[in-house]
């Protein structure tokens, strides 16, 4: 088998290679976290996004800092819906709890 034929048989789409690299280095969940944070305004709407002053994900916990006590209370009561929406976006159980600051 020539080198050219061998190379053609081993060719893979760039997205598949990036996915393998992220998985190999344990960065897949980190990338999903970044994607989720970037999509926060789309997931929750502009009103919530404007009131969210800090958002981070650590150990499957979504930490939110909301600058409105009224909105923070409303979001607290809708915690399970937010978790489900985030996990649906991520395509896996990325978030298991939400803590509000």
C-alpha positions in Angstrom: 0.0 0.0 0.0 1.4 3.4 -0.9 1.8 6.2 1.5 -0.9 8.2 -0.3 -3.5 5.4 -0.1 -2.7 4.9 3.6 -3.1 8.6 4.3 -6.5 8.7 2.5 -7.8 5.7 4.5 -6.8 7.5 7.8 -8.4 10.9 6.9 -11.0 12.1 9.3 -13.1 15.2 9.5 -11.5 18.0 11.5 -14.4 18.1 13.9 -14.0 14.4 14.7 -10.3 14.9 15.4 -10.9 17.8 17.7 -13.5 15.8 19.6 -11.0 13.0 20.1 -8.4 15.4 21.3 -10.8 17.1 23.7 -11.9 13.7 25.0 -8.3 12.4 25.4 -7.3 15.4 27.5 -10.5 15.5 29.5 -11.6 18.9 28.1 -14.9 17.8 26.6 -17.0 18.9 29.6 -15.0 22.1 29.9 -15.9 23.0 26.3 -19.5 22.2 26.9 -19.4 24.5 30.0 -18.0 27.3 27.9 -20.7 26.7 25.2 -23.4 26.8 27.9 -22.2 30.0 29.4 -22.0 31.6 26.0 -25.5 30.5 25.2 -26.9 31.8 28.6 -28.7 34.8 27.0 -30.3 32.6 24.4 -31.3 30.0 27.0 -32.8 32.4 29.5 -33.6 35.5 27.6 -32.3 39.0 27.6 -33.9 40.0 31.0 -32.2 37.3 32.9 -28.9 37.6 31.0 -28.7 41.4 31.8 -29.2 40.6 35.5 -26.6 37.8 35.6 -23.4 39.4 36.7 -21.4 36.2 37.1 -21.8 32.7 35.8 -19.6 29.7 36.2 -19.7 25.9 36.3 -17.7 23.9 38.8 -18.2 20.2 39.7 -21.6 20.1 37.8 -22.9 23.0 39.8 -24.0 26.2 38.0 -23.1 29.2 40.1 -25.1 32.4 39.3 -24.8 35.9 40.6 -28.0 37.8 40.0 -28.1 41.5 40.8 -31.9 41.5 41.4 -33.2 39.8 44.6 -36.7 39.5 43.0 -35.3 37.8 39.9 -33.0 35.6 42.0 -36.0 34.4 44.0 -38.0 33.7 40.8 -35.0 31.8 39.3 -34.6 29.8 42.6 -38.1 28.6 42.3 -37.6 27.5 38.7 -34.3 25.8 39.4 -35.3 22.4 38.1 -36.5 23.9 34.8 -33.2 25.8 34.4 -31.2 22.6 35.0 -33.3 20.7 32.5 -32.9 23.4 29.9 -29.1 23.6 30.4 -28.7 19.8 30.2 -30.8 19.6 27.1 -28.6 22.2 25.5 -25.4 20.4 26.6 -26.8 17.0 25.4 -26.0 15.4 28.8 -26.3 15.8 32.5 -23.8 18.7 32.8 -25.6 20.5 35.6 -27.0 18.8 38.7 -27.6 21.8 40.9 -27.7 25.6 40.9 -26.3 27.9 43.6 -27.2 31.6 43.7 -25.0 34.3 45.1 
